Amino acid sequence: MFTIDAHLDLSMNAMEWNRNLRSPIAEINRREAGKTDLPGRGNASVCFEELRRGNIGLVVATQLARYVAPDNPLSGWHSPEQAWAHTQGQLAWYRAMEEAGELTQITDLPSLEAHLTYWNDPLIAQAEKPIGYILSLEGADSLVTPDYVERAYAYGLRAIGPGHYGPGRYANGTNATGKMGHLGLDLLKKMAEFNLILDATHLCDDAFWQAIEKYDGPIWASHNNCRALADHNRQFSDEMLRELLSRGAVIGAVMDAWMIINGWEKGKSTPENMGLKLERVADHIDHICQLAGNAEHVGIGSDLDGGFGREQCPYDIETIADLQKFTGILERRGYSQADVANFMHGNWLRFLRRAWA
């Protein structure tokens, strides 16, 4: 089934992990054998070949560069200008992949519809089709000022998540607290000018409720699970989920182990000894559907290349192509074919068509 994945850190993997996504997955992992500089080395599951094999024809792909103040222990850049420059390097990689025929940028309704027609043409070989990508900024720290939104929009940025991990220049994220200050509120105003999608993912609770109140534009949560099933502030509470549902949001199911189940210990737990299968992700999907009373607000936001690999995702995923297994899982749970199609692609498409109309 045609599939949309609403969160992949493609450029981060290419530029920071030095992965050639044009190579087969076995070659990527072979070149990383024995490396221990980053978690997930040798356990990659994402490359262009596997995206095509899984009929994942449209993705939301990120730019990502964190600014860290002198007292911030997280990794990141020491000035917003450095962070901005890093995102421009990531943009250069996306452009290079466009020239190589691997990717094509989607920025509006005409380009979306044209890409869907092209991708679903059975007369064109799958290997020849460029994968559509919508550009999103994960964490807004790299925008030197809110006015940078205009130049980012000009090169195709269509969604922004104001926060990421820890304290941020515009919004506090996972494991932090506190509302947005004037800079964050100015960012929301500038985003509204260009009808950018607000990605609520990673916003701390204080910033989440503030952003929901202040932002009138389209809102989604590209990669988020349920706090009721994985008790951590990275996930959304039922109250937060209900608010997103009332705003017409779609929430993307994420595949990172500690966001799926309780009790995961990084570096110690394994998917096998924790019994972590895609069925456990389906529990989160079903939880949101029960809150909504329908299956119109769920999708995939796998994050399968987001700083982890097969060592920290459901053990029935070998590569990203295995996201197709969700069709059978959901059908066995009683979801109709229409519901499954909505999950695999339809809900994201309906959201985009409404946002970009």
NUMISE-115990 format. One record per residue (C-alpha): residue number from 1; residue in one letter; x negated, y negated, z negated. Coordinates in steps of 0.001 Angstrom, whole numbers. Example, Ala and Ser with C-alpha at 12.3 -4.5 7.8 and 13.67 -1.06 7.14 Angstrom:
<rs>
R resi resn       x       y       z
R    1    a  -12300    4500   -7800
R    2    s  -13670    1060   -7140
</rs>
This chain:
<rs>
R resi resn       x       y       z
R    1    m       0       0       0
R    2    f   -1210   -3538     768
R    3    t   -2687   -4884   -2440
R    4    i   -3618   -8256   -3941
R    5    d   -6181   -8581   -6726
R    6    a   -5871  -11968   -8425
R    7    h   -9230  -11988  -10190
R    8    l  -12643  -11001   -8863
R    9    d  -15974  -12687   -9640
R   10    l  -17441  -11934   -6234
R   11    s  -19924  -14800   -6072
R   12    m  -21133  -14219   -9631
R   13    n  -21977  -10635   -8718
R   14    a  -23781  -11738   -5578
R   15    m  -25666  -14684   -7066
R   16    e  -26318  -13658  -10685
R   17    w  -26277   -9857  -10532
R   18    n  -28005   -9880   -7115
R   19    r  -25528   -7441   -5607
R   20    n  -25212   -7244   -1854
R   21    l  -21474   -6665   -1573
R   22    r  -21888   -5809    2105
R   23    s  -23632   -2589    1038
R   24    p  -21791     627     135
R   25    i  -21119    1025   -3577
R   26    a  -23552    3948   -3837
R   27    e  -26350    1774   -2456
R   28    i  -25563   -1055   -4882
R   29    n  -25715    1340   -7820
R   30    r  -28831    3101   -6515
R   31    r  -30729    -205   -6441
R   32    e  -29688    -892  -10037
R   33    a  -30704    2498  -11396
R   34    g  -32689    2127  -14614
R   35    k  -32024   -1584  -15015
R   36    t  -30865   -2701  -18462
R   37    d  -30923   -6498  -18156
R   38    l  -27122   -6688  -17971
R   39    p  -24293   -4397  -19095
R   40    g  -22755   -2454  -16268
R   41    r  -25945   -2041  -14257
R   42    g  -25597     926  -11943
R   43    n  -21869    1143  -12637
R   44    a  -20511   -1247  -10010
R   45    s  -17077    -508   -8577
R   46    v  -16552   -3454   -6194
R   47    c  -17870   -4072   -2694
R   48    f  -16296   -5103     587
R   49    e  -16125   -1532    1877
R   50    e  -14188    -367   -1181
R   51    l  -11842   -3343   -1036
R   52    r  -10962   -2411    2532
R   53    r  -10663    1286    1655
R   54    g   -8160     338   -1037
R   55    n   -6232   -1913    1389
R   56    i   -6954   -4874    -900
R   57    g   -6602   -7524    1749
R   58    l   -6262  -10612    -421
R   59    v   -8111  -11585   -3587
R   60    v   -8430  -14575   -5856
R   61    a  -12189  -15105   -6052
R   62    t  -13931  -17300   -8572
R   63    q  -16538  -19917   -9047
R   64    l  -17889  -19806  -12589
R   65    a  -20534  -21830  -14451
R   66    r  -20326  -22668  -18148
R   67    y  -21785  -25754  -19802
R   68    v  -23163  -25142  -23290
R   69    a  -23828  -27893  -25822
R   70    p  -27069  -27668  -27874
R   71    d  -25258  -25974  -30756
R   72    n  -23408  -23462  -28537
R   73    p  -24967  -19963  -28735
R   74    l  -23284  -18728  -25556
R   75    s  -25185  -18473  -22297
R   76    g  -24713  -21266  -19812
R   77    w  -26060  -24426  -18248
R   78    h  -27400  -27349  -20265
R   79    s  -25638  -30059  -18292
R   80    p  -22400  -30332  -16304
R   81    e  -24431  -31358  -13262
R   82    q  -26414  -28111  -13405
R   83    a  -23179  -26159  -13736
R   84    w  -21708  -28005  -10749
R   85    a  -24782  -27238   -8648
R   86    h  -24485  -23558   -9540
R   87    t  -20873  -23430   -8371
R   88    q  -21978  -25040   -5106
R   89    g  -24458  -22221   -4650
R   90    q  -21606  -19790   -5179
R   91    l  -19570  -21699   -2597
R   92    a  -22463  -21399    -143
R   93    w  -22338  -17621    -579
R   94    y  -18597  -17561     197
R   95    r  -19247  -19610    3326
R   96    a  -22010  -17209    4378
R   97    m  -19631  -14280    3940
R   98    e  -17075  -16066    6095
R   99    e  -19648  -16496    8842
R  100    a  -20524  -12803    8527
R  101    g  -16876  -11850    9041
R  102    e  -16439  -10370    5562
R  103    l  -14134  -13041    4104
R  104    t  -11659  -15636    5281
R  105    q  -10486  -18476    3059
R  106    i   -6783  -18919    2357
R  107    t   -5780  -22464    1367
R  108    d   -2144  -22989    2347
R  109    l    1020  -21299    3522
R  110    p     140  -21163    7254
R  111    s   -3247  -19557    6584
R  112    l   -1622  -17122    4150
R  113    e    1038  -15987    6600
R  114    a   -1440  -15754    9469
R  115    h   -3764  -13604    7381
R  116    l    -965  -11255    6307
R  117    t      60  -10753    9939
R  118    y   -3527  -10079   10978
R  119    w   -4379   -7768    8076
R  120    n   -1271   -5632    8568
R  121    d   -1784   -5239   12310
R  122    p   -2298   -1475   12808
R  123    l   -4068   -2035   16130
R  124    i   -7027   -3743   14434
R  125    a   -9578   -1503   12758
R  126    q   -9676   -1971    8981
R  127    a  -13467   -2306    9000
R  128    e  -13193   -5355   11256
R  129    k  -10760   -7288    9088
R  130    p  -12085  -10111    6891
R  131    i  -10687  -10018    3372
R  132    g   -8640  -13091    2488
R  133    y   -9746  -15031    -568
R  134    i   -8204  -17856   -2565
R  135    l  -10809  -19876   -4442
R  136    s  -10340  -20353   -8191
R  137    l  -12519  -22037  -10817
R  138    e  -12825  -19998  -14011
R  139    g  -13583  -22540  -16715
R  140    a  -13653  -26193  -15667
R  141    d  -16954  -27156  -17324
R  142    s  -18701  -27573  -13974
R  143    l  -16400  -30414  -12898
R  144    v  -18634  -33323  -13901
R  145    t  -15556  -35545  -14238
R  146    p  -11880  -34912  -13511
R  147    d  -12331  -36834  -10252
R  148    y  -14396  -33904   -8981
R  149    v  -11092  -32077   -8534
R  150    e  -10587  -34031   -5317
R  151    r  -13842  -32903   -3722
R  152    a  -13264  -29339   -4953
R  153    y   -9795  -29338   -3410
R  154    a  -11361  -30527    -157
R  155    y  -13588  -27430      24
R  156    g  -10654  -25142    -717
R  157    l  -10271  -24795   -4483
R  158    r   -6654  -23930   -5252
R  159    a   -6575  -22800   -8917
R  160    i   -8330  -23839  -12126
R  161    g   -8551  -22181  -15517
R  162    p   -9597  -25089  -17795
R  163    g  -11215  -22866  -20443
R  164    h  -13326  -19718  -20546
R  165    y  -15154  -18314  -23595
R  166    g  -15793  -20500  -26625
R  167    p  -15618  -24303  -26720
R  168    g  -15306  -26052  -23373
R  169    r  -15599  -29588  -22081
R  170    y  -11971  -29619  -20958
R  171    a  -10341  -26871  -23016
R  172    n  -11301  -24376  -25691
R  173    g  -11120  -20763  -24652
R  174    t  -11342  -17243  -26005
R  175    n  -12568  -17065  -29636
R  176    a  -12251  -20849  -30068
R  177    t   -9508  -23071  -31437
R  178    g   -8336  -26626  -30982
R  179    k   -6305  -28678  -28556
R  180    m   -7560  -30408  -25423
R  181    g   -8820  -33969  -25779
R  182    h   -8389  -36829  -23326
R  183    l  -10770  -35204  -20822
R  184    g   -8668  -32062  -20626
R  185    l   -5437  -34005  -20331
R  186    d   -6968  -36115  -17554
R  187    l   -7924  -32894  -15799
R  188    l   -4331  -31667  -15904
R  189    k   -3152  -34953  -14402
R  190    k   -5689  -34703  -11595
R  191    m   -4738  -31074  -10946
R  192    a   -1100  -32104  -10671
R  193    e   -1999  -34671   -8004
R  194    f   -3202  -31839   -5776
R  195    n    -637  -29234   -6848
R  196    l   -3366  -26908   -8090
R  197    i   -2398  -23687   -9840
R  198    l   -3088  -23776  -13576
R  199    d   -4582  -20460  -14660
R  200    a   -3608  -20009  -18309
R  201    t   -6022  -17096  -18736
R  202    h   -8657  -17634  -21457
R  203    l   -6979  -20698  -22997
R  204    c   -7037  -20526  -26780
R  205    d   -3611  -20629  -28392
R  206    d   -3782  -24355  -29206
R  207    a   -4780  -25310  -25675
R  208    f   -2295  -22871  -24152
R  209    w     743  -24463  -25771
R  210    q    -533  -27951  -25019
R  211    a   -1176  -27148  -21349
R  212    i    2220  -25500  -20947
R  213    e    3866  -28610  -22343
R  214    k    1868  -31098  -20273
R  215    y    1584  -29357  -16896
R  216    d    4547  -29356  -14528
R  217    g    2819  -27620  -11620
R  218    p    2537  -23907  -10811
R  219    i    1136  -21694  -13597
R  220    w    -121  -18137  -13498
R  221    a   -2291  -15892  -15665
R  222    s   -4658  -14245  -13227
R  223    h   -6062  -11591  -15596
R  224    n   -4402  -11135  -18965
R  225    n   -2969   -8304  -21027
R  226    c    -687   -8134  -24068
R  227    r   -1728   -8926  -27641
R  228    a     947   -6532  -28893
R  229    l   -1087   -3653  -27426
R  230    a   -4639   -5038  -27705
R  231    d   -4754   -7249  -30777
R  232    h   -7195  -10026  -29922
R  233    n   -6831  -13734  -29116
R  234    r   -8035  -12997  -25565
R  235    q   -4589  -11508  -24903
R  236    f   -1209  -13250  -24932
R  237    s    1319  -12840  -27706
R  238    d    4899  -11987  -26805
R  239    e    5869  -15594  -27511
R  240    m    3250  -16823  -25037
R  241    l    4307  -14256  -22468
R  242    r    7948  -15298  -22763
R  243    e    6940  -18911  -22165
R  244    l    5000  -17928  -19048
R  245    l    7954  -15904  -17820
R  246    s   10231  -18914  -18272
R  247    r    7862  -20899  -16032
R  248    g    7971  -18307  -13246
R  249    a    4407  -17152  -13847
R  250    v    2887  -13892  -12683
R  251    i     501  -12114  -15062
R  252    g   -2314   -9978  -13653
R  253    a   -3204   -6730  -15435
R  254    v   -6920   -6629  -16279
R  255    m   -9040   -3450  -16418
R  256    d  -11608   -4347  -19123
R  257    a  -11421   -1698  -21866
R  258    w  -11318   -3912  -24950
R  259    m   -8461   -5868  -23370
R  260    i   -6443   -2661  -22941
R  261    i   -6731    -740  -26209
R  262    n   -7508   -1389  -29861
R  263    g  -10677     -60  -31452
R  264    w  -13035    -386  -28491
R  265    e  -16646    -987  -29596
R  266    k  -18843   -2415  -26877
R  267    g  -21945    -331  -26353
R  268    k  -20535    2559  -28381
R  269    s  -17119    3538  -27073
R  270    t  -16674    5291  -23751
R  271    p  -13535    5512  -21607
R  272    e  -13534    9285  -22041
R  273    n  -13803    9405  -25840
R  274    m  -11184    6651  -26152
R  275    g   -8798    8369  -23748
R  276    l   -8722    5254  -21581
R  277    k   -6856    5892  -18334
R  278    l   -4862    3658  -16000
R  279    e   -1771    4866  -17838
R  280    r   -2874    2653  -20745
R  281    v   -2948    -367  -18417
R  282    a     537     601  -17262
R  283    d    1655     241  -20892
R  284    h     806   -3472  -20668
R  285    i    2574   -3791  -17334
R  286    d    5663   -2123  -18746
R  287    h    5566   -4317  -21870
R  288    i    5737   -7467  -19749
R  289    c    8494   -5991  -17586
R  290    q   10541   -5207  -20698
R  291    l   10115   -8777  -21947
R  292    a   11125  -10130  -18535
R  293    g   13953   -7686  -17928
R  294    n   12552   -7046  -14438
R  295    a    9339   -6242  -12564
R  296    e    8936   -9643  -10921
R  297    h    6186  -11139  -13094
R  298    v    3390   -8551  -13034
R  299    g     506   -7947  -10667
R  300    i   -3138   -6938  -10558
R  301    g   -5969   -9171  -11780
R  302    s   -8513   -6410  -12227
R  303    d  -11711   -8333  -13131
R  304    l  -13474   -5080  -12233
R  305    d  -16659   -7003  -11409
R  306    g  -16437   -9349  -14401
R  307    g  -19590   -8427  -16304
R  308    f  -18734   -4768  -16818
R  309    g  -18472   -1634  -14725
R  310    r  -17238    1939  -14839
R  311    e  -18646    2272  -18357
R  312    q  -15964    -107  -19609
R  313    c  -12831     507  -17549
R  314    p  -10299    3344  -17234
R  315    y  -12115    6556  -16411
R  316    d   -9858    7334  -13466
R  317    i  -11360    4335  -11648
R  318    e  -14427    5219   -9598
R  319    t  -14155    2163   -7352
R  320    i  -11709    -670   -6931
R  321    a   -9973    1377   -4225
R  322    d   -8528    3493   -7040
R  323    l   -6135     675   -7933
R  324    q   -3876    2471   -5447
R  325    k   -3275    5046   -8189
R  326    f    -912    2550   -9808
R  327    t    1732    3345   -7188
R  328    g    2156    6899   -8445
R  329    i    1821    5938  -12112
R  330    l    4594    3346  -11910
R  331    e    6862    5567   -9807
R  332    r    6552    8341  -12406
R  333    r    7633    5821  -15030
R  334    g   10841    5189  -13119
R  335    y    9941    2021  -11245
R  336    s   11510    1762   -7811
R  337    q    9493    1464   -4607
R  338    a   10491   -2199   -4463
R  339    d    9216   -2728   -8011
R  340    v    5919   -1047   -7169
R  341    a    5520   -3154   -4030
R  342    n    6185   -6257   -6095
R  343    f    3446   -5238   -8510
R  344    m     905   -4391   -5822
R  345    h    1417   -7588   -3814
R  346    g    4958   -8953   -3681
R  347    n    4997  -10968   -6888
R  348    w    1764  -12798   -6073
R  349    l    3039  -13538   -2561
R  350    r    6342  -14876   -3827
R  351    f    4493  -17076   -6327
R  352    l    2163  -18480   -3643
R  353    r    4955  -19093   -1177
R  354    r    6866  -21033   -3796
R  355    a    3815  -22974   -5003
R  356    w    2652  -23874   -1504
R  357    a    6046  -24410     138
</rs>
